[in-house]
Amino acid sequence: MRPDAVRHSLDVELAAARRRRGGDDPRVLDVGGGSGVLAVPLAAAGCVVTVVEPNPNALATLSRRAEDAAVAARITAVAADSDALGQVVAAAGFDLVLAHGLLEVVDEPKNTVAAMAEAVAPGGTVSVLVANRTAALLHHAIAGRLAEAGRLADDPEGRLPTEQLLRRFDTAGLTALLTDAGLVVELVQGQGVLTDLVPGSALGQDPGAAETLAELERRLAATAPLRDIATRLHAVARRGGTVGPV
């Protein structure tokens, strides 16, 4: 199956980073990278990855995954919170900085994004993947949980009191967050635009349906209004300035 829209976008950015670096391996920073769901495949694809993660259990799993995939030498794990990012990684040291599933749970997302913008090299990109408040509202309403849908609509952070996450985002809010950090937003797209809506039983009826759905998902990921009701929102934002070696 082809990569989804998010991974396709990352592959494009990594190819551009290799060109900027004259063929050298891209430097990737995965903030809140957890157990290496992104870091290990990226290292296997030839990247040099630094993971900043405070949870020791997640870091232990990351270490095992990296060893099993024979990429431990390409991954550096740093035990730290995103709040301390500027103290544990070099400024302008990375071609691509990731925060996937992080901004929903940090205390101050503005501070986290500002630190990420400092960590990315001029010409490099920041990639964030966040929960979409509009999708959460729709899913609750469709399931008949109308009171919860109403609370999601009314809550300024787009969350329910019982939820562990601190906030959800919409397209405008995510774009403003990145722009306020001095980044230039080049892409906002959805993840789960169609794949989270099509039942598995429908795919089982056609051997080629999964591949067709994946291609359709990738093609429509940035198309409004589908993008704006996707389960997750993905944004790619670039740091301006003179592009030079990292």
N, C-alpha and C positions, 0 to 999 in steps of 0.2 A: 504494500500500500504506500502511496506517496505520502510525504510528510504533510502535517496539517499546516494551516496558514501561518501559525506562530513559528514553527520550526523552519518553514520555508523562508520567512523573513530573516530569521537569525542566520540561516545559511548564506543569504544574500549579503548580509552585513559582514560576516566572517570572510567571505570571498573578497569583499572590498578592503577589509583590513589587511589581508595577505598582500593585496596589490600595493597598498600604502607602505607596507613594511618590506617590500621588495622580495616577497616570497617567504619571509620568516613567519613563524607560528604566531597566530593572534593571541593576545593576552586578554583573558576574560576574568572579570570579578563577579562572583555570584553571591549577592548579599542575602543573608537568610537562606542559604542554599541547602539547609537541612541535611538529608542523608545522601545527597548526590544524584538525585533524579535527573538533574540537568548537567551537573559537573562531570559525571563519569562519561556519558555519551559525547560531550563536547571534547573531553580529553582524548577519548578514543578517536575522535575525528581530527585530531592534530592540534588542539588548542592547549595552551598553558593556562591552567585555571587556579584561581585563588577563591576559596570558599570562606566566607565570614559567617559563623553560626554559633550562637551561645549554648545550644543544647548539647551536653556531652554524649548523650545516647545517640543523637543524630550523627554526631561526628564519628562515633565508633562504627556506626553502620556505614557511613561514608568510607571510612578506612577499609572496611571489609570489601565493599563493592569495588573500590579502586584496586585493591589487591587481586580480586577475582578477575577483573577486566584487564589486568596487567598495565594499568595506567597510573599507579601510585606515584611514580616519579614526576608525573605531569600535573599533580594536584597538590596545592598547599592549603592546609586547613588552619584557620585562625579562630580560636575560641573567643568570641567577642560579640557584643550587641551591635546593632546597626547604629546606635547612638554614638559609639566610639569609632566609627568608620574612619574618620580623619586621623585618628591616632594610630591605627594599625595597618593602613595601606598607604602607598605613596600617592601623592597628588599627581594627576595627569598620567597615571601609570598603566592605563588599560584601554584597549581598543573597544571593548564591549563590556558594559556593566549591566547586570541583571538584577531585578527584584521581582520575582514571580511569586505571588501569593504572600507578599510581605506587607505592603502598605495598608492592608486591612487591619493589621494587628499591632503596628507600632504606635507608640504614644503620640508622636509628632511627625506625621508623614512629610510635612514641609522640610523639617530638618534632615530627614533621611534622604529625600530627593536632592536637597542642596549638597549633602555630602557625596552622593553619587555623581552629581554634576562636577564636583571637584576631582573625583577619582578618574573620570574618563578623560582621555587625551583629546586635544583639539582635533576635530574631524571624526572622532569616535562617537559611539551611540550608547544611549541608555535604553534598555528594554524593560517595560513594566507590564505585568499581567495582574489584573485585579478583578474582584467580584463586581458584577454589574447590578446596581440597585433596581433598575427597571426590570431586568429579567427575574429577580427574586420576587418582586411585586406580582408580576404576571403569573409566575409559577404557583404562588400561593393562591391567587384568585382562581386560576384554572382548576386547582385542586379543591376548590370550595372553601378554603380557609380565608374567608372574606374579612373577618376582623383583623387577622394578622396582616393581610394585604393593606388594609387601611392604616394600620400602625406603621408599616413600612413606608407608606406614602407620606405620612405625617412626620416621621422621625427625620431630623435634619441629617443624620448620618446614615440613614437607610438600613437600620438594623432593628432587631427585636431585643427586648430586655434580657431574654434568656440565652442569647447567642454569645459565643466566645469572641467572635470578631468584633472589632470596634466600629467599623464603618464599611460601606460599599460606595462605589463611585458611579457616576454617569459620564457620558462622553465629554460634556462641557467641563465638568469638574476635574476630570483627569487631565484634559488638555491644559486647563488653567494652572494646575499644580506643576506641571512640567515647564510650562512657559515662564511661570514666576521664578523658577530656578535658573533662568537664563538659557534654557534649552530650546531648540527649534523642533517642534513636533512635525515629523514628516509622514507619519502613518498612525492612524487609529483604526483598528479592525476588531472584529469579534472572534472569539473562540467558542465553538459550540453553537454557531449560527443555525445550523441545521441538524448536526449530529446528535444534539441533546433533545431534539424534537421527534426524530424518526424512530419508531419502535423497532427493536431488534427483530421482531417477528416479520416485519415488512422486508428487512434485508435478507432474511433467510430464504425468501421465495425466489431470489435471483442470485446466482453465483457471482455476478459482476456488480451487484448493487453496492456493496461496500466501497469498492474502488470508485464507482461513479459518484457516490455520495461524498467521498473524500475530495474528489476533484471539484465538485460543485461547491462544497464548503470553502475550499481555498479560493475559488473564483469569486465568491460572493461575500467573503469575509469583511471587506471594507465597504460594502454597499449599504447605504442607509435606505430604509430603516432597519434592515436585517441586522446590521452591525450593532445598532443601539439597543437591541433586545437579546443579544447573545448572552449566554451564561457568564462569560468573562470578557473583559475588554483588554486588548493588547495595544500598547502604544510604543512607538519607536521615535526617540527624540535625539537630535544631534547637537553636540557641542561645537560652537563656531570657533573661529580663530585659525591661526596658521597651523597647517598640518605638517607634522614633523615626526621623526622616529620616536618611538616610545622607549 
